[in-house]
Amino acid sequence: MEFLYDSRSITVKLDSENIHTELIYKDVGGGSMSVESGRNSLTVANTFFNVFCEDLELIIVNQKTPTIDLSLKYNSYYDETRECDEVFLDFITSKLFDCLEKSLKSRKDLFQVSLLVLEPVNMDQAMSIIQNLDPFKLSLVETSFSHRTNQVNIDGISSLIDWNQGRKLELNMYFGSMSAENLVTIKHLLKQSSTFHKIEIYYKDSDDNLDLSFDVLNQQLDCSVFQQFIFTLRNQERDHPRNEVSGFQTSSIDAILSGKVSRNPIIMESVLKNLECFDIQRLRKTSSGIRRCVDYIKPEPHIKKCSIEFDSINRIVTSIAQKNGLFKKVRYGEGKDITGVHNVHCGKTTMEGEDLGRIVLNDFKINFEHQKTCLDEFYVNFSFVHAFHNRSNPNSRPRKVDNGSRKKVDYDHVASLTSEFTEKMDQCLKSMPPVRVRNLVIGSVNQEDVFRILSRIDPVFLKVIEIRYPFKVNVENCLEVDKICHLNQWKSAEELIINSVTISTGIQEMEITHFASVDILVETIYAEDIVYLKTELLQSSNFKKFKIIFSKLTLDQSVLLSLGEPYRSDGYTRIWYFRFPNSTQYLHIIFHSERSVVFNRVEFENTPFFEHIVQNE
């Protein structure tokens, strides 16, 4: 769940197993607001705050299963409509946090989420959310104050220690300015090894020399305005098993380290059956003997979801969700040290002379090469969101977006980086068994990049192919699918979603009639295409729904007349019903000549013909 807000709108992004939903609540002035979903829009006489809060409570209260992530952030990139002072933004932020807190308190049980990302006004707001979550599930908390001009006191974070009850958390904190008071609080947190297993601190500037305060060197990220400190906390005494969520007992590790398990694969195999990806990798790093034993056994990592995302020219972010609900995000950066030596850094580890893509894909292979079960989702996104919003002065963020101060986006350079990475990814995936995944999501507008990834997926398990428009700015580029449509993966999948990037390939060239569900945006549709789809879908046994939105319509009335007289014609909209052969079901076609054509399989009782029979009786 992701909630992004600015001064005039709130964007809601919801991802379930096979569905991606995006809703935008907008202030349209005059005491009215609109709700947009795709190309659909509804305007009501109310404030967008009130409508959003009502919907948020419904979402939060009715969420029954654990959620991977919950994010509430200020979307500064889109706050271009007016110069918003901090007081006004604080009012919006506070109201949204109050709304989320109220929704969480309305539940009968604690909300279960693994990853929490917040951009509050103060730490008390963040804690008001955290304390209404299930501590058994929460594994990572990220709070950011980097967008604020004033220093923020974080003393309230200390209440996490009692609330967490010894279930180790990863904590990431972002600051615009690090104060001496906050430094004292952070040093206190570093002593709480029973509460935190990792703490990451990012800041732009500080009151103090933090290198001396922490007695370690910070890392300046070349692709970011932030400097960082990363601390991994370990208990000096033996940890007692407290984490009931992961199913992992510290005593298992102790037994391995103290005994001769590393030379006994039978015992090691019985231990590894109870572990998942993160604990397996922790074991591998213990000693060379244990690593050789683990690699010999090839344990199943039990990964549920995975993502790889280019968020800037110099940085890749990966995330893994295990089947037990634990979630981990890893940031890889590329740059040069103070001596000018090229390196790749990941956390506290710096690798000189290494290639960013090679390091990321090497870690990917280590984690995934023994995965036998099917992933719920594999998401590869080339958004370069920070590259597309770089400013002439990387150390400042103006209150009002100045389009003239932005660096011009070199799309060819971005495309070149993407192509280079997917070529390496193709070779990496080629060296592994085909990836088993149900839902493949790729953020790209380049067919070759999509082909290199899609062709390495196991077609037996693939159910959903989704290709998304990756950028936050408008890059005029259509997607061709004339090559990928011949892949076995394309032909065996059941659902196709390409509704945010325009497809330039013709309808009849795409070979889409085998899909059960299609939701696509095409450049042009012809009357012949509508007749073709009607004919083909009437012969399909698994067809459910096709939705095709078009940018341009080429309509030959004589061809469209071959469909017969529509059941209803109302202005720009025409509706037909056609009965499936040897069935009581009907093909329902809704054609809107300025926007879309929708094909539905409907039961007889859901047609107007059934109503006529009932009325006559």
C-alpha positions as CSV (number, residue, x, y, z in Angstrom):
1,M,0.0,0.0,0.0
2,E,1.4,3.4,-1.0
3,F,-0.1,6.8,-0.3
4,L,1.6,9.8,-2.0
5,Y,0.3,13.3,-1.3
6,D,0.9,16.9,-2.3
7,S,-1.0,20.1,-1.7
8,R,-3.8,19.3,-4.1
9,S,-4.0,15.5,-4.5
10,I,-3.5,12.1,-3.0
11,T,-2.4,9.1,-5.0
12,V,-3.2,5.6,-3.7
13,K,-1.3,2.6,-5.1
14,L,-2.6,-0.9,-4.1
15,D,-1.0,-4.1,-5.2
16,S,-2.5,-7.5,-4.7
17,E,-1.4,-10.9,-6.1
18,N,-2.5,-10.2,-9.6
19,I,-3.9,-6.7,-9.6
20,H,-2.4,-3.2,-9.5
21,T,-4.8,-0.4,-8.7
22,E,-4.0,3.3,-8.7
23,L,-6.5,5.9,-7.5
24,I,-5.9,9.7,-7.6
25,Y,-8.0,12.0,-5.3
26,K,-7.8,15.6,-6.6
27,D,-9.0,19.0,-5.5
28,V,-10.7,20.5,-8.5
29,G,-11.8,23.7,-6.8
30,G,-15.2,25.1,-5.9
31,G,-15.6,22.7,-3.0
32,S,-15.4,19.7,-5.3
33,M,-13.0,16.8,-5.9
34,S,-12.5,14.1,-8.4
35,V,-11.4,10.4,-8.1
36,E,-9.5,9.1,-11.1
37,S,-8.6,5.5,-11.9
38,G,-6.9,5.0,-15.2
39,R,-9.1,6.9,-17.7
40,N,-12.2,6.8,-15.5
41,S,-13.1,9.8,-13.4
42,L,-15.8,10.7,-10.9
43,T,-16.4,14.2,-9.5
44,V,-18.3,14.8,-6.2
45,A,-19.1,17.8,-4.1
46,N,-16.7,17.2,-1.2
47,T,-13.1,17.8,-0.2
48,F,-10.6,15.3,-1.4
49,F,-9.4,14.9,2.2
50,N,-12.8,13.7,3.4
51,V,-13.4,11.3,0.6
52,F,-9.9,9.9,0.9
53,C,-10.1,9.4,4.6
54,E,-13.4,7.5,4.3
55,D,-11.9,5.2,1.7
56,L,-8.7,4.8,3.7
57,E,-10.6,3.6,6.7
58,L,-12.4,1.0,4.5
59,I,-9.1,-0.2,3.1
60,I,-7.4,-0.5,6.4
61,V,-10.3,-2.0,8.4
62,N,-11.1,-4.6,5.8
63,Q,-7.5,-5.7,5.1
64,K,-7.4,-9.3,6.5
65,T,-4.1,-10.7,5.3
66,P,-0.6,-9.4,6.2
67,T,0.7,-6.6,3.9
68,I,4.2,-6.3,2.6
69,D,4.5,-2.5,2.8
70,L,2.6,0.6,4.0
71,S,3.9,3.9,2.8
72,L,2.7,7.5,3.5
73,K,5.0,10.1,1.8
74,Y,5.0,13.7,0.5
75,N,5.1,13.7,-3.3
76,S,7.2,16.9,-3.8
77,Y,7.8,16.1,-7.5
78,Y,4.2,16.9,-8.3
79,D,3.6,19.9,-6.1
80,E,4.0,22.3,-9.0
81,T,0.7,24.1,-8.7
82,R,1.6,26.6,-6.1
83,E,4.4,27.5,-3.7
84,C,3.5,25.6,-0.6
85,D,4.9,26.8,2.7
86,E,5.8,24.3,5.4
87,V,2.9,25.4,7.6
88,F,0.4,24.5,5.0
89,L,2.1,21.2,4.3
90,D,2.3,20.4,8.0
91,F,-1.5,20.8,8.2
92,I,-2.0,18.4,5.3
93,T,0.5,15.9,6.7
94,S,-1.0,16.0,10.2
95,K,-4.5,15.5,8.9
96,L,-3.4,12.5,6.9
97,F,-1.5,10.9,9.8
98,D,-4.5,11.5,12.1
99,C,-6.7,9.8,9.4
100,L,-4.4,6.8,9.2
101,E,-4.1,6.5,13.0
102,K,-7.9,6.6,13.4
103,S,-8.3,3.9,10.7
104,L,-5.7,1.6,12.4
105,K,-7.5,2.1,15.7
106,S,-10.8,1.1,14.2
107,R,-9.6,-2.4,13.5
108,K,-10.4,-5.3,15.9
109,D,-6.9,-6.6,15.6
110,L,-3.4,-5.0,15.0
111,F,-2.6,-4.2,11.4
112,Q,0.1,-6.6,10.0
113,V,2.8,-5.1,7.8
114,S,6.4,-5.9,7.2
115,L,7.8,-2.6,5.8
116,L,6.7,0.9,7.0
117,V,7.8,4.1,5.2
118,L,6.7,7.4,6.7
119,E,7.4,11.1,6.2
120,P,5.9,12.8,9.2
121,V,6.0,16.3,10.7
122,N,7.5,14.9,13.9
123,M,8.5,11.6,15.5
124,D,5.3,11.5,17.7
125,Q,3.3,11.2,14.5
126,A,5.4,8.3,13.3
127,M,5.0,6.5,16.7
128,S,1.3,7.0,16.6
129,I,1.2,4.8,13.5
130,I,3.9,2.3,14.6
131,Q,2.2,1.5,17.9
132,N,-1.0,0.5,16.2
133,L,0.9,-2.2,14.1
134,D,1.6,-5.8,15.0
135,P,5.2,-5.9,16.4
136,F,5.4,-9.6,15.5
137,K,5.2,-8.7,11.8
138,L,7.0,-5.3,11.4
139,S,10.6,-5.9,10.3
140,L,11.7,-2.5,8.8
141,V,10.8,1.1,9.7
142,E,11.9,4.0,7.5
143,T,11.2,7.6,8.6
144,S,12.3,10.6,6.6
145,F,12.5,14.3,7.7
146,S,14.8,15.2,4.8
147,H,12.2,17.3,3.2
148,R,11.9,19.6,6.2
149,T,13.9,22.8,6.6
150,N,13.8,22.8,10.4
151,Q,15.5,20.3,12.7
152,V,13.3,17.6,14.1
153,N,13.6,16.1,17.6
154,I,13.5,12.3,17.5
155,D,13.4,11.5,21.2
156,G,10.1,9.7,20.7
157,I,11.8,6.9,18.8
158,S,13.0,5.5,22.0
159,S,9.5,4.2,22.8
160,L,10.1,1.6,20.1
161,I,12.3,-0.2,22.6
162,D,9.5,-1.2,24.9
163,W,6.9,-1.6,22.1
164,N,9.1,-3.9,20.0
165,Q,9.6,-6.3,22.9
166,G,12.9,-7.7,21.6
167,R,11.8,-8.5,18.1
168,K,14.7,-7.1,16.1
169,L,14.0,-4.3,13.7
170,E,15.8,-2.6,10.8
171,L,15.6,1.2,11.2
172,N,16.3,3.7,8.4
173,M,16.2,7.5,9.2
174,Y,16.7,10.4,6.8
175,F,17.5,14.0,8.0
176,G,18.0,17.3,6.2
177,S,20.1,18.4,9.2
178,M,21.4,16.2,12.0
179,S,21.3,18.0,15.3
180,A,23.5,17.3,18.4
181,E,20.4,16.3,20.3
182,N,19.4,13.7,17.7
183,L,23.0,12.3,17.8
184,V,22.6,11.6,21.5
185,T,19.3,9.7,20.8
186,I,20.9,7.7,18.0
187,K,23.8,6.7,20.2
188,H,21.3,5.4,22.7
189,L,19.6,3.4,20.0
190,L,22.9,1.8,19.1
191,K,23.0,0.2,22.5
192,Q,19.7,-1.6,22.0
193,S,20.9,-4.7,20.2
194,S,17.9,-6.6,21.4
195,T,15.6,-4.2,19.6
196,F,17.5,-3.3,16.4
197,H,19.7,-5.5,14.2
198,K,20.5,-2.7,11.8
199,I,20.3,1.1,11.8
200,E,20.9,3.3,8.8
201,I,21.3,7.1,9.2
202,Y,21.2,9.4,6.1
203,Y,21.8,13.2,6.4
204,K,22.6,16.2,4.3
205,D,24.5,18.3,6.9
206,S,25.0,18.2,10.6
207,D,25.9,20.4,13.6
208,D,28.7,18.0,14.6
209,N,31.5,16.0,13.0
210,L,29.8,12.7,12.9
211,D,32.9,10.9,11.8
212,L,34.4,11.6,15.2
213,S,31.2,11.1,17.1
214,F,30.7,7.6,15.7
215,D,34.5,6.9,15.4
216,V,33.8,5.6,11.8
217,L,34.0,7.1,8.4
218,N,30.7,8.1,6.7
219,Q,30.0,7.4,3.1
220,Q,29.1,10.1,0.6
221,L,26.8,8.7,-2.1
222,D,27.7,10.2,-5.5
223,C,24.2,9.5,-6.7
224,S,22.6,11.3,-3.8
225,V,22.8,14.5,-1.7
226,F,23.0,12.3,1.4
227,Q,25.9,11.0,3.5
228,Q,25.3,7.8,5.4
229,F,26.2,5.7,8.4
230,I,25.1,2.1,8.6
231,F,25.4,0.1,11.8
232,T,24.8,-3.7,12.3
233,L,24.1,-4.5,15.9
234,R,25.0,-7.9,17.5
235,N,24.4,-9.0,21.0
236,Q,27.6,-9.8,23.0
237,E,25.7,-12.5,24.9
238,R,23.8,-15.3,23.4
239,D,20.5,-14.2,21.9
240,H,17.5,-16.0,23.2
241,P,15.0,-17.0,20.4
242,R,12.2,-14.4,20.4
243,N,11.3,-14.0,16.8
244,E,8.2,-16.2,16.4
245,V,7.5,-14.8,12.9
246,S,10.5,-16.0,11.1
247,G,10.4,-19.5,12.7
248,F,14.2,-19.2,13.1
249,Q,15.8,-20.2,16.4
250,T,19.1,-18.6,17.3
251,S,20.0,-21.9,19.1
252,S,20.1,-23.5,15.6
253,I,22.9,-21.2,14.6
254,D,24.7,-21.8,17.9
255,A,24.5,-25.5,17.3
256,I,26.0,-25.1,13.9
257,L,28.8,-22.9,15.1
258,S,29.7,-25.0,18.2
259,G,29.4,-28.5,16.7
260,K,30.6,-30.4,13.7
261,V,27.5,-29.7,11.6
262,S,29.5,-28.0,8.9
263,R,31.0,-31.4,8.1
264,N,27.7,-33.3,8.3
265,P,25.3,-32.4,5.4
266,I,22.5,-34.6,6.9
267,I,22.3,-32.5,10.0
268,M,22.8,-29.3,8.1
269,E,19.9,-30.2,5.7
270,S,17.5,-30.8,8.6
271,V,18.5,-27.3,10.0
272,L,18.1,-25.6,6.6
273,K,14.6,-26.9,6.1
274,N,13.4,-24.4,8.8
275,L,15.3,-21.4,7.3
276,E,14.5,-19.0,4.6
277,C,16.6,-16.7,2.4
278,F,17.9,-14.2,4.9
279,D,18.9,-16.8,7.5
280,I,20.4,-19.0,4.8
281,Q,22.6,-16.1,3.6
282,R,23.5,-15.3,7.2
283,L,24.7,-18.9,7.7
284,R,26.8,-18.8,4.5
285,K,28.7,-15.8,5.8
286,T,29.6,-17.5,9.1
287,S,32.6,-19.6,7.8
288,S,34.0,-21.1,4.6
289,G,33.2,-24.6,5.8
290,I,29.5,-23.8,6.5
291,R,29.3,-22.0,3.2
292,R,30.5,-25.0,1.3
293,C,28.1,-27.3,3.2
294,V,25.1,-25.0,2.5
295,D,26.0,-24.6,-1.2
296,Y,26.3,-28.4,-1.5
297,I,22.8,-28.9,-0.1
298,K,21.2,-26.1,-2.2
299,P,18.4,-25.2,0.2
300,E,15.1,-23.7,-1.0
301,P,15.2,-19.9,0.0
302,H,11.3,-19.6,0.1
303,I,11.2,-16.2,-1.6
304,K,7.7,-14.8,-2.3
305,K,8.4,-11.6,-4.1
306,C,11.4,-9.8,-5.6
307,S,12.0,-6.5,-7.2
308,I,15.0,-4.8,-9.0
309,E,14.7,-1.1,-9.6
310,F,17.0,1.5,-11.2
311,D,16.0,4.6,-9.2
312,S,18.9,6.8,-10.5
313,I,21.7,6.5,-13.0
314,N,24.1,5.4,-10.2
315,R,21.8,3.4,-7.9
316,I,19.8,0.2,-8.0
317,V,17.5,-0.9,-5.2
318,T,16.5,-4.5,-4.7
319,S,13.9,-6.0,-2.4
320,I,13.0,-9.5,-1.3
321,A,9.9,-10.7,0.6
322,Q,10.0,-14.1,2.2
323,K,7.0,-16.4,2.5
324,N,7.1,-15.8,6.3
325,G,6.4,-12.1,5.7
326,L,9.9,-10.7,6.4
327,F,11.1,-8.1,4.0
328,K,14.5,-6.7,3.1
329,K,15.5,-3.8,0.9
330,V,19.1,-3.4,-0.3
331,R,20.6,-0.2,-2.0
332,Y,23.5,-0.5,-4.3
333,G,25.4,2.7,-5.3
334,E,28.1,3.4,-7.8
335,G,30.6,6.3,-7.6
336,K,34.2,7.3,-6.7
337,D,36.0,7.6,-3.4
338,I,38.0,10.7,-2.3
339,T,41.0,9.4,-4.3
340,G,39.0,9.1,-7.5
341,V,38.9,5.3,-7.5
342,H,35.7,3.8,-9.0
343,N,33.7,1.6,-6.6
344,V,30.4,0.0,-5.9
345,H,29.0,0.3,-2.3
346,C,26.3,-1.7,-0.6
347,G,25.8,-0.7,3.0
348,K,29.2,-0.6,4.7
349,T,30.8,-2.8,2.0
350,T,32.7,-1.0,-0.7
351,M,34.1,-2.9,-3.8
352,E,36.7,-1.2,-5.8
353,G,36.8,-1.4,-9.5
354,E,33.5,-3.3,-9.6
355,D,30.5,-2.9,-12.0
356,L,27.2,-2.0,-10.4
357,G,25.1,-4.3,-12.6
358,R,27.4,-7.3,-12.1
359,I,27.3,-6.9,-8.3
360,V,23.5,-6.7,-8.2
361,L,23.0,-9.7,-10.5
362,N,25.6,-11.8,-8.7
363,D,23.7,-11.3,-5.4
364,F,20.4,-12.0,-7.3
365,K,21.8,-15.3,-8.5
366,I,23.1,-16.3,-5.1
367,N,19.7,-15.7,-3.6
368,F,17.6,-17.2,-6.4
369,E,19.5,-20.0,-8.1
370,H,18.1,-22.7,-5.8
371,Q,14.5,-21.4,-5.7
372,K,12.2,-24.2,-6.6
373,T,8.8,-22.9,-5.6
374,C,7.0,-20.3,-7.7
375,L,7.4,-16.5,-6.9
376,D,4.2,-14.6,-6.5
377,E,5.7,-11.6,-8.3
378,F,9.0,-10.5,-10.0
379,Y,9.2,-6.8,-10.6
380,V,11.9,-5.2,-12.7
381,N,11.6,-1.4,-13.1
382,F,13.8,1.1,-15.0
383,S,12.2,4.2,-13.6
384,F,15.4,6.3,-13.0
385,V,13.1,8.5,-10.9
386,H,15.9,10.6,-9.3
387,A,17.8,10.9,-12.6
388,F,14.7,12.5,-14.2
389,H,14.4,15.0,-11.3
390,N,18.0,16.0,-10.8
391,R,18.4,19.8,-10.3
392,S,21.2,22.1,-11.1
393,N,22.1,22.4,-7.5
394,P,22.0,18.9,-6.0
395,N,22.3,20.2,-2.4
396,S,19.1,22.2,-2.5
397,R,15.5,21.6,-2.9
398,P,13.5,24.7,-3.7
399,R,10.1,25.2,-2.2
400,K,8.6,25.7,-5.6
401,V,9.6,23.4,-8.5
402,D,11.5,25.4,-11.1
403,N,11.4,23.5,-14.4
404,G,14.1,25.7,-15.8
405,S,16.5,24.6,-13.1
406,R,16.2,20.9,-13.9
407,K,18.8,19.2,-16.0
408,K,17.6,18.0,-19.3
409,V,16.9,14.3,-19.3
410,D,19.1,12.4,-21.7
411,Y,16.7,9.5,-22.5
412,D,19.3,7.9,-24.9
413,H,21.7,7.6,-22.0
414,V,19.1,6.1,-19.8
415,A,18.1,3.6,-22.6
416,S,21.7,2.7,-23.0
417,L,22.1,1.9,-19.3
418,T,18.9,-0.1,-19.3
419,S,20.0,-2.1,-22.4
420,E,23.4,-2.8,-20.9
421,F,21.9,-4.1,-17.7
422,T,19.3,-6.3,-19.4
423,E,22.0,-7.9,-21.5
424,K,23.9,-8.8,-18.3
425,M,20.6,-9.9,-16.7
426,D,19.9,-12.1,-19.8
427,Q,23.2,-13.9,-19.3
428,C,22.6,-14.2,-15.5
429,L,19.2,-15.8,-16.0
430,K,20.5,-18.0,-18.8
431,S,22.9,-19.6,-16.3
432,M,20.1,-20.4,-14.0
433,P,17.0,-22.7,-14.3
434,P,14.1,-20.7,-15.7
435,V,12.6,-18.4,-13.1
436,R,9.3,-19.6,-11.8
437,V,6.9,-16.7,-11.3
438,R,3.2,-16.2,-11.5
439,N,3.1,-12.4,-12.0
440,L,5.9,-10.7,-14.0
441,V,5.9,-6.9,-13.9
442,I,8.4,-5.0,-16.1
443,G,8.7,-1.2,-16.1
444,S,10.1,-0.4,-19.6
445,V,9.2,1.0,-23.0
446,N,11.8,-1.0,-24.9
447,Q,10.8,-4.3,-26.4
448,E,14.4,-5.7,-26.4
449,D,14.7,-5.1,-22.7
450,V,11.3,-6.9,-22.1
451,F,12.3,-9.7,-24.4
452,R,15.5,-10.5,-22.5
453,I,13.7,-10.8,-19.2
454,L,10.4,-12.4,-20.4
455,S,12.2,-15.1,-22.4
456,R,14.0,-16.4,-19.3
457,I,10.8,-17.0,-17.3
458,D,9.3,-20.5,-17.0
459,P,6.2,-20.5,-19.2
460,V,4.6,-23.3,-17.2
461,F,4.1,-21.1,-14.1
462,L,3.7,-17.6,-15.7
463,K,0.1,-16.4,-15.4
464,V,0.2,-12.6,-15.7
465,I,2.4,-10.4,-17.9
466,E,2.3,-6.7,-16.9
467,I,4.4,-4.0,-18.7
468,R,4.2,-0.5,-17.1
469,Y,5.3,2.9,-18.1
470,P,8.3,3.4,-15.8
471,F,8.9,7.2,-15.9
472,K,7.4,10.0,-13.8
473,V,7.9,12.4,-16.7
474,N,6.5,12.2,-20.3
475,V,8.9,10.5,-22.7
476,E,7.4,10.1,-26.1
477,N,8.0,6.4,-26.8
478,C,5.6,3.6,-27.8
479,L,6.1,0.0,-27.0
480,E,6.3,-2.6,-29.8
481,V,5.4,-6.2,-29.0
482,D,5.7,-7.8,-32.5
483,K,8.7,-9.9,-31.2
484,I,7.7,-10.8,-27.7
485,C,4.3,-11.9,-28.8
486,H,5.9,-15.0,-30.4
487,L,7.5,-16.2,-27.1
488,N,6.1,-19.3,-25.4
489,Q,5.8,-17.2,-22.2
490,W,3.4,-14.8,-24.0
491,K,1.4,-17.6,-25.6
492,S,0.9,-19.5,-22.3
493,A,0.1,-16.6,-20.0
494,E,-3.5,-16.0,-19.0
495,E,-3.6,-12.2,-18.3
496,L,-2.0,-9.3,-20.1
497,I,-1.8,-5.8,-18.7
498,I,-0.2,-3.0,-20.7
499,N,-2.4,0.0,-19.8
500,S,0.1,2.8,-19.0
501,V,2.3,2.6,-22.1
502,T,1.0,2.9,-25.6
503,I,1.4,-0.2,-27.9
504,S,2.2,0.6,-31.5
505,T,1.8,-3.0,-32.8
506,G,-1.5,-3.7,-34.5
507,I,-4.2,-5.7,-32.6
508,Q,-4.2,-8.6,-35.1
509,E,-0.4,-8.8,-35.0
510,M,-0.2,-9.1,-31.2
511,E,-1.7,-12.6,-30.9
512,I,-3.7,-11.8,-27.8
513,T,-6.9,-13.9,-28.3
514,H,-5.6,-16.8,-26.2
515,F,-5.5,-14.6,-23.1
516,A,-8.4,-14.9,-20.6
517,S,-8.0,-11.2,-19.6
518,V,-6.5,-8.3,-21.4
519,D,-6.2,-4.6,-20.4
520,I,-4.1,-2.6,-22.9
521,L,-3.6,0.8,-24.4
522,V,-3.0,0.9,-28.1
523,E,-2.1,3.7,-30.5
524,T,-4.7,2.8,-33.2
525,I,-7.7,0.5,-33.5
526,Y,-9.5,-0.3,-36.7
527,A,-13.1,-1.5,-37.3
528,E,-11.5,-4.7,-38.7
529,D,-9.9,-5.3,-35.3
530,I,-13.2,-5.2,-33.5
531,V,-14.8,-7.6,-35.9
532,Y,-11.7,-9.9,-35.7
533,L,-11.8,-9.9,-31.9
534,K,-15.5,-10.7,-31.9
535,T,-15.0,-13.7,-34.2
536,E,-12.0,-15.1,-32.3
537,L,-13.4,-14.5,-28.8
538,L,-16.6,-16.4,-29.6
539,Q,-14.4,-19.4,-30.2
540,S,-12.4,-19.0,-27.0
541,S,-13.2,-21.3,-24.0
542,N,-11.1,-19.3,-21.4
543,F,-11.9,-15.7,-22.4
544,K,-13.2,-13.5,-19.6
545,K,-12.7,-9.8,-20.3
546,F,-10.8,-7.7,-22.8
547,K,-10.5,-3.9,-22.3
548,I,-8.8,-1.9,-25.0
549,I,-8.2,1.8,-24.7
550,F,-7.1,3.6,-27.9
551,S,-5.5,6.9,-28.8
552,K,-6.8,7.0,-32.3
553,L,-9.7,5.3,-34.1
554,T,-9.9,4.5,-37.8
555,L,-13.5,3.5,-38.3
556,D,-14.9,2.0,-41.5
557,Q,-18.6,2.0,-41.0
558,S,-19.2,-0.6,-43.6
559,V,-16.9,-3.0,-41.8
560,L,-18.5,-2.3,-38.4
561,L,-22.0,-2.9,-39.9
562,S,-21.0,-6.6,-40.3
563,L,-21.4,-6.9,-36.6
564,G,-25.1,-6.3,-37.1
565,E,-27.5,-3.8,-35.6
566,P,-26.3,-2.9,-32.0
567,Y,-28.6,-3.8,-29.2
568,R,-28.3,-0.2,-28.1
569,S,-26.8,2.9,-29.6
570,D,-26.5,6.0,-27.5
571,G,-24.4,8.8,-28.9
572,Y,-20.8,7.7,-29.0
573,T,-21.6,4.3,-27.3
574,R,-22.8,1.1,-29.0
575,I,-23.6,-2.2,-27.3
576,W,-23.9,-5.7,-28.9
577,Y,-24.6,-9.2,-27.5
578,F,-23.6,-12.4,-29.2
579,R,-24.3,-15.8,-27.9
580,F,-21.4,-18.3,-27.5
581,P,-21.9,-21.5,-29.5
582,N,-23.6,-24.3,-27.5
583,S,-23.7,-22.1,-24.4
584,T,-26.0,-19.9,-22.4
585,Q,-23.3,-17.3,-22.1
586,Y,-23.0,-14.2,-24.2
587,L,-20.2,-12.0,-25.6
588,H,-21.0,-8.4,-24.5
589,I,-19.3,-5.7,-26.5
590,I,-19.3,-2.0,-25.4
591,F,-17.8,0.3,-28.0
592,H,-17.1,3.9,-27.1
593,S,-16.0,5.6,-30.3
594,E,-13.8,8.2,-28.5
595,R,-12.1,6.0,-25.9
596,S,-12.4,2.3,-25.6
597,V,-13.9,-1.0,-26.5
598,V,-14.7,-3.7,-23.9
599,F,-15.4,-7.4,-24.5
600,N,-17.1,-9.3,-21.6
601,R,-18.3,-12.9,-21.1
602,V,-21.6,-12.6,-19.3
603,E,-24.1,-15.1,-18.1
604,F,-27.6,-15.2,-19.7
605,E,-29.2,-13.9,-16.4
606,N,-27.0,-10.8,-16.6
607,T,-28.3,-9.8,-20.1
608,P,-31.4,-7.7,-20.9
609,F,-32.9,-10.8,-22.6
610,F,-33.3,-12.5,-19.2
611,E,-35.1,-9.5,-17.9
612,H,-37.6,-9.6,-20.8
613,I,-38.4,-13.3,-20.1
614,V,-38.9,-12.5,-16.4
615,Q,-41.2,-9.6,-17.2
616,N,-43.3,-11.7,-19.7
617,E,-43.7,-14.4,-17.0
